[in-house]
Structures are given as C-alpha cells and as structure tokens.
Amino acid sequence: MAWGKGKKDEKGAAEKNKATVQDAPTGAAGNASVPKDSAKAAREGAAQAASKAAGAASAAAGAAAGAARGAGKGIAAGFTALRDVRDASRQYSSAKSQMESTEKALAAQRSALEHRESIEGGYDDIMTAQSAALADAQKRAADAVQYTARLTHELQDLEARLTKMRADDEQALRPYKQLAESSKGRADDATRTVAEAKRAVRTAEGQVKDATDRREQAIASANRALDNSKARQRKVQGELDKLLADPSAKRDAIAQVRQELAAETAHVSAAETAVTRSTADAQSSVDNAQTHLWTQKQSLETAQRESDAMQAEAKERRGEYDHLRAEAEARQKKLSDNIDRHKAEIERSNRLRDNARTDASKANDLLSEAKSIHDTPQATEQLRRSIAEREQTLEAQRAKVEELGRAEKELRRRTRTTRIAVLVILVVLVAVVVVLVGSMLLGQGGNAAGTAASTSVTTTGTVSAGA
C-alpha cells in the first residue's frame, strides 16, 4: 500500500509539473513580466516529489520482504512439525505391529507347548487307547472289504440271472404275443366287414324305399288313367241314352255314339289291364328290393356274430398275453429289486470301509505324534526356552510401544499451534494469490483506459503550445 501511495504521489507530481510546463507559454503570452526562474522552480519541486515517492515505495518493498521472510520461516516450521508428527506416528504403528506379531507367535508357541505337555503327561494312556482304536479300525476296514467282495460276487450272479430270465421270458412270451397280434388283426378285419355290411344294409333300405315310391307312383298313374277312361265311358253312355230316348234322333248319330261307347269301353278295359299290370310290376320291384334288404341284413348279422367272436377271441388272447407278461415282469422286478439292494449295501459297506480307514489313519497319526513328542524331550525344552525369550522380547516391545505412544502424544500437543498456524498461512497465501490474480486482470483494463486518456491530454497540450 505504501508502494502504491508513492507511485500515486509521483504520478501526481509529474502531472502537476507537466501542467505547469504546458501553462507556461500561455502565461508568457498573457504577462511578459513573469521571470524565467518560475519554470526552474517548478522543475525542482517535481524532482523533490518524485524523490519522496521513490523513498516511500522502497520502504513498502522492505516491509513486504520482511513479512515474506517471516511467513517463510513460519511455513518451514509448520512443515517440520507435520513431518515430525508423521514420523512419530509411523514409528508407533510399526512398533505396535511388531508387538502384535510377537504376541501371536507367543500364543502359538504356548499352545504347542501345552499340547506337547498334555501328550507327554498322558503318553501311556494315549498309546493304549489309540493302539486299540487302530486295531479296531483296521479290523472294521478288513471286514468291510470282505463283505463288499461277497456282495459283489452275489451281485454279478444276480445280474447274470436277470439277463437270462429276460431272454427266456421274451422267448416264452413271443408265441402268445404273435397269437394276440394275429387275433387282433382278424378282429379288425371282422370289424371292417361289419362296417361294409352296415353300408350295404343302408343301401338296400334306400332301394326298398325307392321301389315303394315308384310302385305308388305307377299305381296312382294307372288308376288315374282308369278313372279318366271310366269318366269318358259314362259321358258317352249318357249321350247314347239321350239319343235313344229321343224319337227324332237319327240312326247314324246313334250308331256313331255306339261306336264311341264301344271304343271307351275298350279303353276302360285296357286301363284296368294296365292297372293290374303296373300293380304287379311295381310290387315285384318292391319284393325284389325287400328280398335284397333281407339278404343284406342276414349278411350283417352273420358278420356281426363273426366280429363279436373275433373280438372275444382277441380280447382273450390279449388278456392271456398280458397275464403272462405281468408274471414275467413281476419275476424280473423281484430279482431287479434284489440287485438294487445289493448295490445299496455295497455302497454302504464301502462307506464303512472308508470311515474305518479314516479312523485308522487318525489313530496312526496320533500314535506317531505321541511317539515323536515322547522321543524328543529336548524339543519341548527348547520350546520352553524360546517362549521365555519371546516373553522378554514382548515386554521390551510393549515398553517401547508405550514410550513411542507417549512421545507421539507429547509431540502432537507441543506442535499443535505450529501445525494449525501453517495451515492458516497456506489458506491466507492462497487467498492472496487469488486477490492478486484478480487485481492484475482488473488492472489490465484500467491501464488501457489510462493510456487512451494520457494520449488525448498530450495531443491537446502540443496543439496549444503550437498555437
């Protein structure tokens, strides 16, 4: 700030000097009696103002340098304190890890020593019990092996018997199967024959109906013709009776009517003959159709009886075959179930064998371990000495950990203010840098505007001096 004030004073003095120089010609033009020494006095005053401004700027720069040196020392001290605290924490953590590792190793050694002492103390009992357990497990394993071998032999015999039984049953059932299949084929053929006979009966029934309809139509047509002939005969007979009753009737007319009557009588006779003939022919067709229908019905009844017999025979043959096959399957299933039981028993025996071998291995391992511990008492003594040495090491490590912990806490307490200060200084420095960068950005815009204004003033002064 002092440096800025000095620069401002220096700039003001220079501007004042410049203004004085610029006004000098105007004063000279206005008043010719002013002495020339006034210009010299103005220059000396400007020089003195510039000298004072430079001194103020130098003093501000010195103060800033001192403040920077003080801040640098504070930051260095703060970083040193942070480094010392970090090193102390690292040493404490390392010592604590070593202590925990020693504790784990010591616990493992104590457990091993306790195990060895326990085995050594009960050595005789362990040898007796585990020897008996080993013998028992070996016997159980051997028995299981023998049992499995016997079951396996029996299983092979059963499987061979099942294979032979299936082949024999298939060969024995083959004729019954073929007979059942052939009976089924004949029954199917008979069923198809019955279906065809039924279709023939339906056709014959249709033919009977058609013949009956045709008979009725033919008889009705012949009767209508006969009725018409008789009607004409009666009409002619009436005309003849009228002529005979009329005395004035001519003989020729009567003769002609008599001829017509004779003709109609002949027509009536012919119509009656036609009715008799049509009735006989139509009835013959109906009789033939009915005979054919009766014949087809007889054929249907015969085919139905044969079909029923074939179906009964096929059912009987199929039932016989199914019964024999069921008996064979029951025999095979009984033997197959026995095979499955043997397989399951073999698996169980194998599990017993594996368990016995596992028990034998465990007993043998315990015997070997007990004998090894019993035969190496020096190893037990060496383990005791190692435990004692490790306990001493652990005590020393615990003391060191406690000491390093206290030292770390003390160092944190003693350097707390310094560490906080360096953090504050860093925050302040960051803030200052931000302010300076902002000022520089703003100053660039202000300098551009000041340069334009200075150029304008200089141009004006030059023009005035020329005038």
C-alpha positions in Angstrom: 0.0 0.0 0.0 2.9 2.4 0.7 4.4 1.5 -2.6 1.1 2.3 -4.3 0.8 5.6 -2.4 4.3 6.6 -3.5 3.6 5.8 -7.1 0.4 7.8 -6.9 2.3 10.8 -5.4 5.0 10.5 -8.1 2.3 10.4 -10.8 0.6 13.5 -9.3 3.8 15.5 -9.2 4.7 14.6 -12.7 1.2 15.6 -13.9 1.5 18.8 -12.0 4.9 19.5 -13.5 3.5 18.8 -16.9 0.6 21.1 -16.4 2.9 23.8 -15.3 5.1 23.4 -18.3 2.1 23.4 -20.6 0.7 26.6 -18.9 4.0 28.3 -19.1 3.6 29.6 -22.7 0.1 30.8 -22.0 1.3 32.8 -19.0 4.1 34.2 -21.0 1.7 35.2 -23.7 -0.6 36.8 -21.2 2.1 38.6 -19.0 5.5 39.2 -20.4 6.8 40.5 -17.0 7.0 37.0 -15.3 10.6 35.9 -14.7 12.0 32.7 -16.3 13.1 31.3 -12.9 9.5 30.2 -12.2 9.9 27.3 -14.6 13.1 26.2 -12.9 11.3 26.3 -9.5 8.6 24.1 -10.9 11.1 21.5 -12.1 12.8 21.4 -8.8 9.5 20.8 -7.0 8.6 18.0 -9.3 12.0 16.3 -8.7 11.6 16.5 -4.9 8.1 15.0 -5.1 9.4 12.1 -7.2 12.2 11.5 -4.7 9.8 11.3 -1.8 7.6 8.9 -3.8 10.6 6.6 -4.5 11.5 6.6 -0.8 8.0 5.6 0.2 8.0 2.8 -2.4 11.3 1.5 -1.2 10.1 1.4 2.4 6.9 -0.5 1.4 9.0 -3.1 -0.5 11.2 -3.6 2.5 8.2 -4.2 4.8 6.8 -6.7 2.3 10.1 -8.5 2.1 10.2 -8.8 5.9 6.7 -10.1 6.1 7.6 -12.7 3.4 10.7 -13.8 5.3 8.6 -14.2 8.5 5.9 -16.1 6.6 8.5 -18.4 5.1 10.0 -19.2 8.5 6.5 -20.0 9.9 5.7 -22.2 7.0 9.0 -24.1 7.3 8.5 -24.6 11.0 4.9 -25.8 10.3 6.1 -28.4 7.7 8.8 -29.6 10.0 6.2 -30.1 12.8 4.0 -32.0 10.4 6.8 -34.2 9.2 7.9 -35.0 12.8 4.4 -36.0 13.8 4.0 -38.2 10.8 7.4 -39.9 11.5 6.4 -40.4 15.1 3.1 -41.9 14.2 4.8 -44.3 11.7 7.3 -45.4 14.3 4.5 -46.1 16.8 2.5 -48.1 14.2 5.5 -50.1 13.2 6.4 -50.9 16.8 2.8 -51.9 17.6 2.6 -54.2 14.6 5.8 -55.9 15.7 4.4 -56.3 19.2 1.2 -57.8 17.9 3.2 -60.2 15.7 5.2 -61.3 18.7 2.0 -61.8 20.7 0.6 -64.1 18.0 3.8 -66.1 17.7 4.0 -66.4 21.5 0.4 -67.6 21.7 1.1 -70.3 19.1 4.2 -71.4 20.9 2.3 -71.6 24.2 -0.4 -73.7 22.6 2.2 -76.0 21.1 3.9 -76.4 24.4 0.6 -77.1 26.2 -0.2 -79.7 23.6 3.2 -81.4 23.9 3.0 -81.4 27.7 -0.5 -82.8 27.6 0.6 -85.7 25.3 3.7 -86.3 27.4 1.6 -86.4 30.6 -0.9 -88.9 29.1 1.5 -90.8 26.9 0.8 -94.3 28.2 -3.0 -93.8 28.0 -2.8 -92.4 24.6 -0.7 -95.2 23.3 -3.1 -97.8 24.8 -6.3 -96.1 23.5 -5.0 -95.3 20.1 -3.5 -98.7 19.6 -6.8 -100.3 20.4 -8.6 -97.8 18.1 -6.1 -98.5 15.3 -6.6 -102.3 15.6 -10.4 -101.9 15.7 -10.4 -99.6 12.7 -8.2 -101.9 10.7 -10.5 -104.9 11.6 -13.6 -103.0 10.5 -11.9 -102.0 7.3 -10.9 -105.6 6.5 -14.4 -106.9 7.4 -16.0 -104.3 5.1 -13.7 -105.3 2.3 -14.6 -109.0 2.7 -18.3 -108.1 2.9 -18.1 -106.0 -0.2 -16.3 -108.7 -2.1 -19.0 -111.2 -1.2 -21.8 -108.8 -2.1 -20.1 -108.0 -5.4 -19.9 -111.7 -6.3 -23.6 -112.2 -5.4 -24.4 -109.1 -7.5 -22.7 -110.5 -10.5 -24.7 -113.7 -10.2 -28.0 -111.8 -9.8 -27.3 -109.7 -12.9 -26.5 -112.8 -14.9 -29.7 -114.4 -13.7 -31.7 -111.3 -14.6 -30.2 -111.2 -18.1 -31.0 -114.9 -18.7 -34.5 -114.5 -17.2 -35.3 -111.6 -19.5 -34.2 -113.6 -22.6 -36.2 -116.7 -21.5 -39.3 -114.7 -20.8 -39.1 -112.9 -24.1 -38.8 -116.2 -25.9 -41.6 -117.8 -24.0 -43.9 -114.9 -24.5 -43.2 -114.5 -28.2 -45.9 -117.1 -29.4 -48.5 -115.6 -27.1 -47.7 -112.1 -28.4 -47.9 -113.3 -32.0 -51.2 -115.0 -31.3 -52.6 -111.9 -29.6 -51.5 -109.8 -32.6 -53.0 -112.1 -35.2 -56.2 -112.3 -33.3 -56.3 -108.6 -33.1 -55.8 -108.4 -36.9 -58.6 -110.9 -37.6 -60.9 -108.9 -35.2 -60.0 -105.7 -37.1 -60.9 -107.4 -40.4 -64.2 -108.6 -39.0 -64.9 -105.1 -37.8 -64.3 -103.7 -41.2 -66.6 -106.4 -42.7 -69.4 -105.4 -40.3 -68.9 -101.8 -41.3 -69.2 -102.8 -45.0 -72.4 -104.9 -44.3 -73.9 -102.0 -42.5 -73.3 -99.8 -45.5 -74.9 -102.5 -47.8 -78.0 -102.6 -45.5 -78.3 -98.9 -45.6 -78.1 -99.0 -49.4 -80.7 -101.8 -49.6 -83.1 -99.9 -47.4 -82.8 -96.9 -49.7 -83.5 -99.2 -52.7 -86.7 -100.6 -50.9 -87.8 -97.0 -50.3 -87.2 -96.0 -53.9 -89.1 -99.1 -55.2 -92.0 -98.5 -52.9 -92.2 -94.9 -54.0 -92.1 -95.9 -57.7 -94.8 -98.5 -57.1 -97.1 -96.0 -55.5 -96.5 -93.6 -58.4 -97.1 -96.2 -61.1 -100.3 -97.5 -59.4 -101.6 -93.9 -58.9 -100.9 -93.1 -62.6 -102.7 -96.2 -63.8 -105.7 -95.6 -61.5 -105.9 -92.0 -62.8 -105.9 -93.3 -66.4 -108.6 -95.8 -65.5 -110.7 -93.2 -63.8 -110.4 -90.9 -66.8 -111.5 -93.8 -69.1 -114.5 -94.6 -67.0 -115.5 -91.0 -66.8 -115.4 -90.7 -70.6 -117.3 -94.0 -70.9 -120.0 -92.7 -68.6 -120.3 -89.5 -70.6 -120.7 -91.3 -73.9 -123.2 -93.7 -72.3 -125.3 -90.7 -71.2 -125.2 -89.2 -74.7 -126.4 -92.6 -76.1 -129.2 -92.8 -73.6 -130.3 -89.3 -74.6 -130.3 -90.3 -78.3 -132.3 -93.5 -77.7 -134.9 -91.6 -75.7 -135.3 -89.0 -78.5 -137.7 -90.3 -81.2 -136.3 -87.8 -83.7 -132.8 -89.0 -83.2 -131.1 -90.1 -86.4 -129.9 -93.6 -86.7 -126.5 -92.5 -88.0 -125.9 -90.4 -84.9 -127.0 -93.2 -82.6 -124.6 -95.6 -84.5 -121.7 -93.2 -84.2 -122.3 -92.7 -80.4 -122.5 -96.5 -80.0 -119.1 -96.8 -81.8 -117.7 -94.2 -79.4 -119.1 -96.1 -76.4 -117.6 -99.3 -77.6 -114.2 -97.5 -78.0 -114.4 -96.0 -74.5 -115.4 -99.4 -73.1 -112.3 -100.9 -74.8 -110.2 -98.0 -73.3 -111.6 -98.8 -69.8 -110.8 -102.5 -70.2 -107.3 -101.6 -71.4 -106.9 -99.2 -68.4 -108.0 -101.9 -66.0 -105.4 -104.2 -67.5 -102.8 -101.5 -67.2 -103.6 -101.0 -63.5 -103.3 -104.7 -62.9 -100.0 -105.0 -64.8 -98.5 -101.8 -63.1 -99.5 -103.0 -59.7 -97.9 -106.4 -60.4 -94.7 -104.9 -61.9 -94.3 -102.3 -59.1 -95.0 -104.9 -56.4 -92.4 -107.2 -58.0 -89.8 -104.5 -57.8 -90.7 -103.8 -54.2 -90.5 -107.5 -53.4 -87.1 -107.8 -55.0 -85.8 -104.8 -53.1 -87.1 -106.2 -49.8 -85.6 -109.6 -50.6 -82.2 -107.9 -51.2 -82.6 -106.0 -48.0 -83.3 -109.2 -46.1 -80.3 -110.8 -47.6 -78.0 -107.9 -46.6 -79.4 -107.9 -43.1 -78.6 -111.6 -42.9 -75.1 -110.9 -44.1 -74.8 -108.2 -41.5 -76.0 -110.5 -38.7 -73.5 -113.1 -39.8 -70.6 -110.6 -40.0 -71.6 -109.1 -36.6 -71.6 -112.6 -35.0 -68.2 -113.4 -36.5 -66.9 -110.0 -35.5 -68.1 -110.5 -31.9 -66.4 -113.9 -31.8 -63.2 -112.4 -33.2 -63.2 -109.6 -30.7 -63.8 -112.0 -27.8 -61.0 -114.2 -29.1 -58.7 -111.2 -29.5 -59.6 -110.0 -26.0 -58.9 -113.4 -24.6 -55.6 -113.8 -26.3 -54.6 -110.3 -25.3 -55.6 -111.0 -21.7 -53.6 -114.2 -21.7 -50.5 -112.5 -23.1 -50.8 -109.6 -20.6 -51.2 -112.0 -17.7 -48.1 -114.0 -18.7 -46.2 -110.8 -19.4 -47.2 -109.4 -15.9 -46.0 -112.5 -14.2 -42.7 -112.3 -16.1 -42.2 -108.6 -15.2 -43.0 -109.4 -11.6 -40.3 -112.1 -11.5 -37.9 -109.7 -13.2 -38.7 -106.9 -10.8 -38.2 -109.1 -7.8 -34.8 -110.0 -9.0 -34.0 -106.4 -10.0 -35.0 -105.1 -6.6 -32.7 -107.7 -5.1 -29.9 -106.3 -7.3 -30.7 -102.8 -6.2 -30.5 -103.8 -2.6 -27.1 -105.5 -3.2 -25.8 -102.3 -4.9 -27.0 -100.1 -2.0 -25.5 -102.5 0.5 -22.2 -102.4 -1.4 -22.2 -98.6 -1.3 -22.9 -98.7 2.5 -20.1 -101.2 3.0 -17.7 -99.0 1.0 -18.6 -96.0 3.2 -17.9 -98.1 6.3 -14.6 -99.2 4.8 -13.7 -95.6 4.1 -14.7 -94.4 7.5 -12.7 -97.2 9.1 -9.7 -96.3 7.1 -10.1 -92.7 8.1 -10.3 -93.7 11.7 -7.2 -95.9 11.3 -5.3 -93.0 9.7 -6.3 -90.7 12.5 -5.3 -93.2 15.2 -2.0 -93.9 13.4 -1.3 -90.1 13.2 -2.0 -89.7 16.9 0.3 -92.6 17.7 3.1 -91.2 15.5 2.7 -87.7 17.0 2.7 -89.1 20.6 5.7 -91.2 20.0 7.5 -88.3 18.3 6.8 -86.0 21.2 7.8 -88.6 23.7 11.1 -89.4 21.9 12.1 -85.7 21.6 12.0 -84.1 25.1 14.8 -81.7 24.0 12.4 -80.1 21.5 9.9 -79.5 24.4 12.7 -77.9 26.5 13.9 -75.8 23.5 10.3 -74.6 23.0 10.1 -73.5 26.7 13.3 -71.5 26.3 12.1 -70.0 23.1 8.9 -69.0 24.9 10.8 -67.4 27.7 13.0 -65.4 25.3 10.0 -64.3 23.3 8.2 -63.2 26.5 11.2 -61.0 27.3 11.2 -59.6 23.8 7.4 -58.9 24.1 7.9 -57.0 27.4 10.6 -54.9 25.7 8.4 -54.2 22.7 5.4 -53.3 24.9 7.6 -50.8 26.8 8.8 -49.4 23.5 5.3 -49.1 22.2 4.2 -47.3 25.3 7.2 -44.9 25.1 6.6 -44.1 21.4 2.9 -43.6 22.1 3.6 -41.1 24.9 6.2 -39.4 22.7 3.7 -39.1 19.8 1.0 -37.6 22.0 3.5 -35.1 23.5 4.8 -34.1 20.1 1.2 -33.6 18.9 0.4 -31.5 21.9 3.6 -29.4 21.6 3.4 -28.7 17.9 -0.4 -28.3 17.7 -0.2 -24.5 17.5 2.5 -24.6 14.8 0.7 -27.1 12.6 -2.5 -25.1 12.8 -0.6 -21.9 12.0 1.0 -23.4 8.9 -2.4 -24.4 7.7 -3.8 -20.9 8.3 -0.8 -19.4 6.4 -1.4 -21.7 3.5 -5.0 -20.6 3.4 -4.0 -16.9 3.6 -1.4 -17.3 0.8 -4.0 -19.0 -1.4 -6.4 -16.1 -0.8 -3.6 -13.5 -1.5 -2.8 -15.2 -4.8 -6.4 -15.2 -5.8 -6.7 -11.4 -4.9 -3.5 -10.6 -6.9 -4.6 -12.5 -9.9 -8.0 -10.7 -9.8 -6.2 -7.3 -9.4 -4.0 -8.0 -12.3 -6.9 -8.9 -14.5 -8.8 -5.7 -13.5 -5.6 -3.6 -13.8 -5.1 -4.5 -17.4 -8.5 -3.0 -18.3 -7.7 0.2 -16.2 -4.3 0.7 -17.8 -5.8 0.5 -21.3 -8.3 3.3 -20.4 -5.5 5.4 -18.7 -3.3 5.1 -21.8 -6.0 6.5 -24.0 -6.7 9.4 -21.7 -2.9 10.3 -21.5 -2.6 10.3 -25.2 -5.5 12.7 -25.5 -4.1 15.2 -23.0 -0.6 15.1 -24.6 -2.1 15.9 -28.0 -4.1 18.8 -26.6 -1.0 20.3 -24.9 1.0 20.1 -28.1 -1.6 21.8 -30.1 -1.9 24.6 -27.5 1.9 25.1 -27.5 2.0 25.4 -31.2 -0.8 28.0 -31.2 
